[in-house]
Amino acid sequence: MATKTKQKSTKTQSSKSTKGVIASSKKFSLSRKQWAVVAVIVVAVAGIGTYLGVQMYQDTTTGAASCVSKTYNKGDSGTCVKYIQVLANFKFKGNDPKHSQLSVDGQFGSGTKSAIQSFQKAWGLSTDGVVGKKTWSALCSTGAGYMDDNGTFHSVITKGFPLSTAKAAGCKYQ
């Protein structure tokens, strides 16, 4: 008899827990209008996530592929300015005794403007200190050099061109 009593209490306990499970697993349905709202929300969230992901990716790669398509001058800052500084340093490194290396800090300050003006003069460009299309083209070239006090340009093809930096900035090579 004791065994029968245990079985009864087990049945009672299991039927209570079963009722709870059945109650929580009732079929859930939405109207067409509700599904449409859910779909719009899902698409919006996915779109926002994609947009933010692209923005973060461009910031980490600096949006750099577009550096060469933009103009930079005193007061600008960021990864593209760092690329300008690295490339300008390469162009004068060991070739112009009067040019000191720029600090690669991403800030287009007085030192960077002065260096860009010297670079532009050496390459026969307008010496406005602004990095635009023509200055980018010269920075992207794999040669280095300087113009001496007599106006003679000394071009030197050197090893060690920062190709990865140039490519990251958007310079194109075949």
Secondary structure, 3 states (H helix, E strand, C coil): CHHHHHHHHHHHHHHHHHHHHHHHCCCCCCCHHHHHHHHHHHHHHHHHHHHHHHHHHHHHCCCHHHHHHCCECCCCECHHHHHHHHHHHHHHCCCCCCCCCCCCCCECCHHHHHHHHHHHHHCCCCCCCCECHHHHHHHHCCEEEEECCCCCEEEEECCCCCHHHHHHHCCCCC
